[in-house]
């Protein structure tokens, strides 16, 4: 399936339903195995950030084409910026490294602010397995 229409999911506390939705969408796009797991982990981290730090509300938007699957996660606070991503995992941290983790797991990881919202974009290529 290519040229797929984007679909949105409202962010709420039901992370299991969101993961099921994303699993179906990413599988239909052709993402598999470790790459699929990496995307699920990265999106989960982004959504938890929205729930804990981004106003508790937002949306997850998923779309794909023949080359990649893209997931945009928006919040309602707009305080997040690229400067919030540490260059390496904080030593001895058990929490607080979700942004760093997203940057390591996905082929593209960007943060933008627009109209009082933050947008995290996570993209995975479908046909290639990039070197880490």
N, C-alpha and C positions, 0 to 999 in steps of 0.2 A: 504494500500500500504506500503510495507516494502522494505528495501534494495534499496531505491530510489537513483538514480544517483544524484550527486550534480549538482546544477544549479547556474550560476553566473549572476550578474546584475551589470553593470557599474554604479558607483556613479556619479550623475549629479544633477542639480537643480530641476529635476522633482520628488519631493518626493512623490507626489500622485501616480504616476505610480509604484514607488518602493513599496509603501505600498500595492497597489493592487496585485502586484506580490507576496509579502510576505504573504498577507492574503490568497491568493489561495494556496500557498505552505503549509503554516501552517495548514490550514483547511483540506487539503488532508492528511496531516500527522496525523490528529486527535486532534489537539489543539483546544480548545473551550473556549468561554465565557471570564472570567476575565484573564485567563492564556494567551489567544490569545491577548487580549488587552495589557497585560503587555509586551509581546514579541514585539508587534508593537511599543509601546512607547520606549522600550529599543533600538531597532534597529534604530528608528528615531533619538534618541539622539546620537547614535554612528555615524550615517551618517552626522548629522549636525556638529559634531566635526570634521569629515574629511573635510567637506566643509569649515569650518571656521578656523581650526587650522592644518589640516593634508595635506596641499598641494592642496586641492580642487579636488583631483582625488583618485580613489580607486575602490574597488569592494566589493560586498556583495555576499557571497557564502552560499547557503542553502543546507542542506542535512538532511535526517532523516532515522531512522531505527525503529524497533518495540518499542524501549524504549524512544527515545528522538528526538527532532529537534534541530539542531545546526546551528547557523548563525555566520559566520566569516566576520568581516568587516576589510578591510585593507586600509591603506593610503599610501602615497608616501613620507612622511617626516620621520617617524620612531622616533619621539621624545617622544612619549607617553610611560609611564611606570606605573607599579603598584603603585609606590610612589605618583602618581598624584591623586589617589583616596582618598578623605578625609574619616576618620573613621566614621564621622557622617555628616549629612547635615549642611552646613555652616549656621549659624544663620542669619536671615533676608536676605538671599540671594534670589534674583528673577532669577538669572542666575548663571551658574558656578557650578551646582551640578549634571550635567548629568551623570558623571561617578559614583557618589555615587548612583544615582537613578538606573542605570543599575545593580549595585551590589545588590540592594534591590529587584528588580523585577524578576531576573532570578535565576534559580537553580544553574547555573554555570556562572561565570563571570571571565574571565582571560584576561590579557594583556601580549603580548610578542613582542619583537623586533627581527627582522630578516632581514638581507640584506637591511638595510636602510628603512624598512617599520615597521609600528606598526600593530599588529593584535589584535583586540578585539574579543573574543569568547563569545557568548551568547548561553546558552543551556537551554532548558526546557524539563523536563520529561513529557511524554505523559500520563502515567497511574496514577500518584500520584499527590496529591496536598500537597506540603511540607509546614510545619509550618514556619511562618515568624518570 
